[in-house]
Amino acid sequence: MLWPTPATALAGALLTVVLTVPVLRALPEPRAEDADGKPPYADLATPAFVLTVGAVALAAGLLATAVLPWPHWLAWASLCTVGVVAVGIDARTTWLPLPLARAGWAVAAMGAGVVAVSADAWTPLLASAVGAACLGGLFHLLWRLTGAFGYGDVRLAANIGAVTALHSVELVVTSLVLGTAASALVGVVHRLAGGRGAFPYGPGLLAGPFLALALRAVAG
């Protein structure tokens, strides 16, 4: 039966739409000296923003549920819902709020538990932890050495690693490569448009795993 795929994706998108405004209004603001010129999170709670993240969440959910087996759906919900809201905020503010990173980790951890139970094995839990440590550790090192992105991107990379490692090492690597390329493209567009200073790295990074899934779907 095909109906659970669009129904699950639609449920995730609707939940995203319903919770986005209260989440934006509840998020704590960073210190004023660290966030010069950043619009308040509550100011993002507009119909356009909510509809945009809802549409992206729906598209991401449809792709994930169409390509992946059902035990992986909850883990991927951390990227399709929480992750989409987080990078939507990043696109507008260049900030990835810590509470959303923690929420994404929690959903990913529960999803890893579902995969482990369905497989009747503990190895998915280990794979998820290793994936989070590898991508999170890599981005932490790059953050320390280059300062090319914020620490919120390090947390997002750990979430992506935790989720994609439940499938395969190949998906982890492909997601990393495509996410990095997408983020570089965002940076180029930002500069060509006359932008100065920091640009949002999160949207491109999050696009990586979904581009990887799209490649898998095309390749059959």
C-alpha positions, -999 to +999 in steps of 0.1 A: +000+000+000+014+034-010-009+056+011+014+057+042+041+075+023+022+107+014+002+106+046+033+104+068+050+132+048+018+154+050+015+148+088+051+159+093+046+190+072+014+199+090+031+195+124+059+217+111+034+244+101+015+242+134+045+244+156+067+269+137+051+301+150+051+290+187+086+277+184+099+310+169+082+330+197+097+307+224+133+306+211+157+324+234+177+351+216+215+351+216+234+377+234+230+411+218+268+416+214+270+383+194+240+390+172+244+425+159+218+432+132+201+398+136+163+400+134+145+386+164+133+350+159+097+361+166+098+385+137+102+355+113+067+342+123+051+354+091+027+334+068+053+334+041+079+319+063+055+293+078+042+283+044+077+280+030+091+257+057+058+237+055+063+232+017+099+223+021+091+199+049+065+182+027+088+179-002+116+165+020+092+141+037+078+128+004+113+121-009+125+104+023+094+082+027+094+073-010+131+062-010+137+048+025+120+018+043+095+028+070+118+021+100+140+050+089+112+076+087+113+088+122+150+094+122+147+113+089+119+134+104+146+151+125+158+165+092+125+169+074+108+189+102+131+202+129+160+206+104+139+224+079+127+250+104+163+254+117+178+261+083+149+284+074+159+304+104+195+302+093+186+315+059+171+346+074+195+352+104+227+330+098+219+315+132+210+279+140+193+278+174+207+254+200+172+242+212+164+231+177+196+212+174+188+194+206+153+186+194+168+172+161+192+150+180+164+137+202+142+128+172+172+112+155+180+091+186+144+079+188+145+071+151+177+051+156+159+031+183+130+023+159+155+010+133+173-010+159+140-026+172+129-033+136+162-050+128+163-068+162+199-056+165+219-031+184+242-022+155+220+006+141+224+024+174+262+021+171+262+031+135+241+062+143+264+072+171+295+067+150+280+087+121+272+116+144+307+115+159+324+114+125+305+142+108+302+162+140+339+157+147+349+166+112+329+198+113+341+206+148+377+204+135+370+225+105+353+250+127+383+252+150+408+255+121+389+278+096+360+295+114+342+293+080+309+285+096+291+287+129+289+260+156+253+255+148+265+239+115+286+215+135+256+204+154+236+200+122+263+179+107+262+156+137+225+152+132+229+144+095+256+119+103+234+102+129+206+098+104+224+089+072+246+063+090+215+043+098+214+035+060+250+032+049+285+047+049+280+056+012+250+077+021+269+095+048+298+103+024+275+113-005+254+135+018+286+152+030+300+158-005+267+171-019+259+192+012+294+208+010+289+215-027+255+230-021+268+252+007+297+264-015+272+273-042+251+293-017+283+311-007+291+320-043+256+333-050+258+353-018+290+370-029+278+376-065+247+392-050+269+416-032+266+400+002+293+406+028+303+387+059+287+354+069+263+335+048+239+307+058+258+274+056+229+253+070+205+252+040+231+238+017+243+213+043+208+200+049+202+198+012+230+172+010+212+141+023+181+149+003+202+153-029+218+120-020+183+104-017+173+119-050+203+104-067+194+070-053+159+074-065+171+083-100+196+055-101+169+030-090 
